[in-house]
Amino acid sequence: MKHQYIIPIFVPHLGCPNDCTFCNQKSISGQTKRVTKEDVKNTIEEYLKIFKENTYREIAFFGGSFTGIEKEKQEELLQVAYEYVKNKKVNSIRVSTRPDYIDVEKLKLLKKYGVKTIELGVQSTNDYILKKCKRGHTFQDVKKASKLIRRYGFDLGHQMMIGLPESTKLDELNTARDLAKLKPKIVRLYPVLVIKNTELEKEYKNGEYEPLTVLQAVERCKEIYYYFTHKKITVIRMGLQSTDLICSPENEKSEVVARTISRSLWTASRR
Ligand code: SF4
């Protein structure tokens, strides 16, 4: 199998009117300015320079909610990416988005520009927990979007979180069971990080939210990982990528507040 490489393009908070209590996309991605087609081109070119020959390359639009971006802007960004697929410098494109931002029209647009994989930020399938985090969607939205994505021939990905407010180990196992039934091809597991300037930071500081310890997070991720692996669903990542901003809370520059998981737990592949 060819080595796989990702060209990450962050579109922080673009297309997302939401404010999930744990989210500050600008901090997570370290990026605040609006992404342009020139940015996309420059990023792709930079990465292509360092990739070895004969590798599998994928352009991934991360952060924000891609299908929530206005149609013209989606097309502007996708057009650039699709050129690289057409001239065979890149193999595929993936986007991540919210479950309630999927419908037939949006899927047709993604098809037109050769998108292969759609990852949905699910986080939990427990509606009470989703509400507590102000996700603004329900498990029903996840079911509907997942089925539609598969029906239109895309690879389906799910992202779930470990240690959300009021979420227990059992809630997380139930989420994994619910997701497995929707047949995702890939899954990402993200233990919660308490990030600066989020509602979760306030909850943590006033004692309403207690983050998992590193050991607890590892234990919980391990069980979910085994469950998905047993179901032949690939867990492609556990934990956010460690960066200058996403690092130990003791580091002055860190955007992470609580003393919990502060770096990528483990990376299953280069995806
Ligand atoms: S939907 Fe995603 S990008 Fe939007 S606030 Fe929630 S986590 Fe952040």
Residues whose N, C-alpha, C, O or C-beta is under 5 A from the ligand:
A	BS01	SF4	H13 C16 N18 D19 C20 C23 Q25 G64
